[in-house]
Amino acid sequence: MRKRAAVLCGAAVVVAGTVTALPADASTPHSATTVQAAKLGWKSCATTNYPTLQCASVKVPLDHANPHGKQITLALSRVPHTAKTYQGPLLVNPGGPGGSGLTLAGFVSSSLPKAVASQYDVIGFDPRGVGKSTPALDCKPGYFNPVRPDSVPITPALEKANLTRAKSFAAACGKKYASVLPYINTVSAVQDMDSIRAALGAKKINYFGYSYGTYLGAVYAKLYPERVRRLVLDSIVDPTGVWYDDNLGQDYAFNDRQQALMAWIAKYDSTYKLGTDPARIEAKWYAMRKALAKKPADGKVGASELEDTFIPGGYYNGYWPYLAEAFAAYVNDKNAAPLVEAYDNFAAIDASGDNGYSVYTSVQCRDASWPRDWNQWRKDNWAAYDKAPFMVWNNAWYNAPCAFWPTKSEHPVNIANGKLPPVLLFQATNDAATPYQGGATVHQLLADSSFVVEEGGGNHGITLSGNACLDKYLATYLTNGKVPRSGGEVDAVCQKTPDPKPLTTAKSATSTAHGSTLHGLLGFRG
């Protein structure tokens, strides 16, 4: 939902066109000559990076229980198959909730081995409320404009200021989208996916989701198990904690990743000159935070914005060299310019981010019950802060509108499933956004799943990001449906991708960007 990391990636914007229908049954691979030619009116929306990308749109009911009632529009994208062997549509989703999936289709198609990608129509989509789909939600434009109140409510005035912001956002959503909010949720998005399947003319779909997209895929599989052909879930949401408990769980994991960054900086003291003791470096970071709370850098990077800037480092360590340079410049040289640049690149919210956050809150607040008593939030978050202070209150305020949300909540979906073909799961052991236990839990709940683990990895979104071991398992599965089996709790282990090196030249800056395109598409808070 945050602005994508402009320094490291440059995927072009996609424009939606109009639809007609796509190839026939994809339940088993078959020759492309037997597939009816597409008649959905796909139009080219090519970009420099993805020259074969096409776009379309499809109408679906706002309320699937009332199929002839008000209709909304979903934006679609695809990279068509080119091989003689056709394995059907592969729907992809980058998470969020609130992430646009249009460009992801191009990325996945170009990142898979050509022999694999060419057998699929890779289908991206903007879920209801997102991006090029209509209506696209934007409850309160500029909600994240700097400088926000300090996230840590150490005074009653700070708590009141942050509570007022959260209440105002929930009220704005309720006023602006009263007729829409009851239908912005995971189950409705899953029903939309099945409408996309039907529009594509496929009896079954293949699905590949990251982050929240793993929950979306698992819920689809629960509601429509007979329509799942292959299912890949990468960086897996714990479905037993949606969404209040999952967000509290993130806080501890992000604190660990922030400390991993401090240890990495200590390793390169000759570059950053912040010391060799991670604990003392961390103390310097909190001193920087305190100083920015009193005097925001360039009038826009205060304490909360500093947290926003460093949270992406918990998602992807490719950002560490940029964050370390900004940190060192501020501490050693009293130069805030690199920090402001890092904020602009990694954390500043644009209109797309406003839209993403509006959908994020709308889905999470509607999907499951949240405490309506702020005293519960206060108690739980201070308890977490005592042990893991880095992002606890930043995360709490990010989700706080759910304490005041204008629609009633639903019950989470029990995704336990014994009716699926083999499913392939990927998880890094030190993932902060979706901690490891989520992957282990889903492995237990999906009876015929196979669990591939990146040992020691801390990135969020690990396939198609530079780890050849992981990508080999993915390519094999998408080629022939085969998954690794060990008979144990984990079916295969890959070693983590090496941590980045400091940036010393323009060339090295480019080299550390490996995998950053994916993480730019996945965004943050997903």
N, C-alpha and C positions, 0 to 999 in steps of 0.2 A: 504494500500500500504506500510505501514511501517512494519518493523519487528514485528512479533507477540510477545506478552508479555511472554517471556520464563519462567519467575519466576512463573507465575500463571497457565499456561496451557501447555499441552504436547500432542497435537494431532499428530499422525504419518503422514508421507507423503504417498500419494496415487500414484500408478503407473497405467497408462492407458493400457488397452489391446485392443482387437478387437471386432467388433460388429456383431450382426445379428438382430433379431426383437423381440418385446415384446408383451405383451398381448393385446388382442383385444379391443373392444369398452369399454370406461370407462364412458360413458355418464350417466349411472345409476348403482348403486350397484348391483352386481349379484354374484352368487355362483362361487367360484374359480374353481369348476369342469367344468364350461362352458368356461373357459378361455384357449385358445390354449397355449400350453407349449412354453416358450421362446426359440427362435432359433437365438438369436443374438450373441451367442458366448461369453457371459459374463464370465469373469475370476475373480477368487478370488483376491482381493487386501486387504485382511483382515489386520487390525491393532489390537493391544492389546485392544484398547478402542472400536473398531467397528469390531468384528470378522466375521460378515456376509456381510461386504461390498464387492461389486463386481465392476469391471471396464470394460469399453468398449470404443469404439470410433466410430465416424460416419463422413463421408465426406459430405461437403456441398459446394455449389458454393461460391467462393469469392465474386462474383457479382450475386445476385439472379435474376437480370434481364437477365443474360446470364447463364442459368442453366447448359449448356454443356461446359462452359469455365473452367478456372482454378479452381481447387478444393482445399479446405483447410480441416483440420481435427479438430473436436471437441472432447475433452476428456469427457467421461461420467462416472458417478458412480451410484450405486443403492444399496438400502437395500430392498430385495424382500418382498412382502407381505406374510403373513403366515396364515391369517385368512380365513375362508370359505367365508365370505363376502368380496368382492373385490371392492374397490372404484376407482381404476385406478391409473395412475401415478400422483405423487405430486412433481412437479419440485420446487427446492429451489435455492435461490440465495442470497449471503451475501452482495451484494452491490459493491461499488467501485466508478465508474467503474474500473475494474481491479482486483476484488477479485475472488479468486479460490473458486468454490463451491463444489469440490469433497468431502472433508471431512465433509462439512456441511450436506450432506445427512446422514452420520452416526450419527452426533450430533442430528439432528432433529428426526430421527427415535428412538434414544435411550432416548431422552428427553420427547417426547410425551408419554402419557399413553400407555402401551403396547397394550391395547385393541383397541386403535385408530390407532397407527402406523402400527399395523399388517394388517390393511385393505388397506394399500397403498403400492405401489412401490415408495419409496422415491428416487427421481432422482436428483443427483447433476450434475453440468456441469461446465467446464471452458469455459466461453464465448470466442469468437474469439479473438486471440491474447494473451490469458491468459494461464499461467501455462503449463499444459501438452498438451494443444491444440497447433496445429502447423499451420502457423509459430507463435512462441511466441515472442512478441516484446521486445526488449531491446535497446532503441535508443542510450543511452550513459551510459554504465556501470560505476558505481562509481560516478554518478552525485551528490549524497548527501554526498560524503566522507567529513569528517570534516578536518579542520575547515572552514566553509563557511564564507563569508563576513557577518557582522552584518546586520540583516534583515531591521532594521530601517535606511533609507537612509538620515541620518542627514547631510551628506556631499555629494557634487557632486561626489566625488571619490567612495563612497559606492554605490550610485545609479548606477553609470557607471559599477561598478563591478558586481552588481546583474543583470543589464540589459544585460551585456555581457554573463553571464551564461545562462539567459533565451533564448537569441537569439541563442546561440550555441546549446542548447538542441533542439530547433525547427528545426534548420538547420540539425542537426544530424539525426533526425527522417525523415526529407524530403529526405535526401541523401540515407539513409539505406533502407527506406520502401516506396519509391515513388509509387510503383504499388499497395501497400496494404492500405496506409492511407485513400484513398477515401472511403474505405469500412469498416473502423473501426468506427462504430457509433451505436447508440441505435437501429435504425430501422433495420440495418443489423443483429444485435444480436437478435432482436425479430423474424426476419425471420428465423434465425437459430433455435430458440426455436420451431417454427412451423415445421421445418425439423426434430427436435428431436421427436416432437409429432407423426409425420408421421412414423418415424423409429420405434417408440414404438407400432405402430398399433392402436393408440387411436384416437377416433373421437374428444374427448375433453380432456383437461388437468385440473388438479388442480394446483394452483401455490401459493407459499409462499415466499415472498421476504422482505428483510430488506434494509433500507437505499436507495441507488441508485437502488437496486432491486425492490423498490416500483414503481419507474418510469418505469423500464423495464417491470414490470407486467402490469402497467396501459397502456403503449403503446401497449403491446401485446393484451390487452383487446380491445383497440381501433381498431386495425387492424383486429383482429379475434374474435369479440365478440361471435360468434356462437360456438366457440371452447373452451370457458371458462366454466368450471363446478363450481369450487369454487376458490375464490381469497382472499388471506390474505396479507395485506400490513402493515408492522410494521416500525415505524419511517420514516415518509413520506416526500419525496421530494416535494417541491412546484413546480408544473409543469409550473406555470406562470412566474417563475424567472430563468429558466435554460439559461445559468449557471452563468453569470456574477453577476446578482442581487442576486441570491441565495448565492453566496460566500461572497458578502458584508454583507448579512443578518446574516450569520454565525458569523461574527466578533463580533457583539454586544452580541450574545447569549453566545459565548465562554468567553467573558469578564465577563459576569454574572456568569458563572460556575467557573471561576478562583476565583472570589470573594467569591463564595460559599465555595470553598476549604479554602480560608483564614479564613472565619468565622468558619469552622469546626476545623481548627488548633487552633484558639483562644479558642474554647470550651475545648480543651484538653491541656491547657497551662501547666498543671502539668506533662504532658508527653513530650511536645516538647519545652517548655520554650522559646517560641517566643513572648509571650505576650498575652493579652486578648482583645486587640483592633484590629479588622480585618484590619482597614485602616493602622495601624502602621506595622502590619505583612506584608501587601502588599508592603509597602514602603521598608521593608527589602528584599522582593523578588526582587524588581527592583534594589536595591543596589547590590544584588548578581548578577543580570544580568549585571550591569555596570562593576563590578569587573571581571566577566568572559569574557566580551568583550575585556578587557585589557590583561587578562592572562587566557586563556582557561585551564580548569581543565584537567590534564593529557595530555595536548596537543591536546584534541579532543572535549571538551565540552565548546564551546564559547557561545556567546549570542544567536545565532540562534539555536544551539543544545540544549540549555536550554529550549527554547520555544518548540522545538520538543519533549522534555522529558515531559513537563507538559501538552501539548495539549491532550494526552490520558486521563488525568484526567477529561477533559471536556466530554469525551465519556462515561466514566465508573468510578463511585466513588469508586469501589473496589481497584483502584490504589492509592487512596488518602493516605492511611497509608504509603506506600512505598515512595511516593513523599514527604510527610511531614517529614519522617525520614531523607531523603537525604538533604532536605532544612535545617532542624535543625542542622544536623551534619556540614554542610558547614558554617552556620552562627555562631553557638555556639562553635564548636570545631575546626574550620578551617580545617575540614576533608572533602576532596572532593571525597574520595573513594566511599561512598554510592551514590553520585550524578553520578559519572561515571558508576557505576553499573546500576543505574536506566536508564541512557541513553542507555547503552548496551541492556537492557531488553525491553525498551518501544519505543526507537526511532531510533536505529541504523538500517540502510538500508542494506539488503543483496541482493543477486541476485533476489530473489522473489520480493523484494520491488522495485528493478529497473524495473522489468517486469511490476509490478502493476502500477507504476507511468507512464510508457510509454503508457500503455493502457488508464489510467485515462486521460492523456492529449489528446491522440488521439481521444477518444470519446467526451470529453467535447469540445475540440476545433472544432471538426467537426459538432457536434450536433446543434450548435446555433451560432449566430454572437457575436463576442467580439469586444470591441473598438480597432481599429488599431492605434489610436492616443494615444501615451503614456501620453500625457498631461491629457487625461481624466482619466486614471488610477491614475495618480499622484494626481489630484484634489479629486477624490472620496475616495481614500485611506487615504489621510491626513485628510480629513473631518471625516472619521470614526475613525481614530487614536486619534483625539482630544477627542472623547467621549469613546472610547473602545480600549485602546492601546495594550492589551495583545497579540493578535495574528494577528492584521490587516496586517502588512507588511509581516509577515511570510506567511500568506495565499495569499497575493498578488503575491509574488514571486513564490509560488507553482503553481499558475495559469498563471503567466506571459507569458510562451511560447505561449499561445493562441493569444497574441497580434501580434505574428510573425509567426503564423502557416502556413505551406506551402500549405495546401489544402483549398478550399473554404468552407464556412460554409453552413449549411442547416437551415431550419426553424424548431423550436420546434414543437412537435406534440401536438395538442389540444386533451387532453385525455377525454374531456366531453363525457359521455356515458350513454345512457338510455336503452341499449340493454342487460344488464348483469343480471344474477341471483343475489341474495343477496351477497354483498361483505363485508368483515370484516376488519375494519381499527383500528390500535392501535397507540397511540401517547402519549408521556409524555409531560406534560405542560412545562417543563423547558429543554427539549432536545436542545442541542446546535448545533449539526451537521445538524439536520433537524428541525428547529424551529417549534413551535406548529402551526403557521398559515398554514404551508404546509398541515398538516392533516386536518385542518378545510376546507381548499380550496378544497382538493380532495373529502372530504365528500360532498361538494356541487356539485362537477362536476360529481360524480358517483351517478346516480339517486337512486339506490336501495342499497346504502351502509349503514352500521351501524358503528358508531364511538365510540370506547371504549378508555377512557382517564385515564392515570395514574396521578392523582392529586398530584402535587408537585414533581413528579419524574423528574430527570435530566439525566438519562442514555439514551444512544442511542442504541436501540435494547432492547425491554422490555419484550417480551414473551420468555418463556423457559429460564428465567434468575432468577428464584426464587420467582416470584410474583404469588402466587396460584390463586388469583382473576383473573388476566389476563389470566392465563393458562387455567382456567376453561372455559372461553368464547371461547378460541381457540379450546379446545378439543371438546366442544359441537358442534361447527360449523363444524369441520372436521368429526364428527360422523354423524350428521343428517342435516347439512345445516342451522340450526336455528341460528338466530342472535338476540341480544337484540334490542328492539324498545322502545323509550321513547316519540317520537313525538317532541322532542326538538332538540337543536343544538348538544347535546351529548346524546348518547343512553345508556351509562353505565359509571360509574366512579369507579375506584379502587384506594385505597390509595397506596402511594408509598412504595417501599421496604425500610426498615430502612437504614440510612447511616451506614457505617462500623464503627468499633471501632479501636482504635490504636492497633498496633501489640505489644503484650507483651510476647508472647511465640510462639514457633514453631506451637503449636496447634492452637492458635488464628490466626496465619498467614494463616494456611490452611483454617480455617473457613471463613475468609474474601474473599477467592477465589471463593465463591459461585457465579456462573454466569460468572466467568472469562473465562471459556472455550468458551462460545459464543462470548464474546468480543474479544478474541484472534482470532477467526475465522473471525469476521467482520473486524478486522483491524481498521485503522484510515483513516481520510480524506474521508470516504465513505458516 
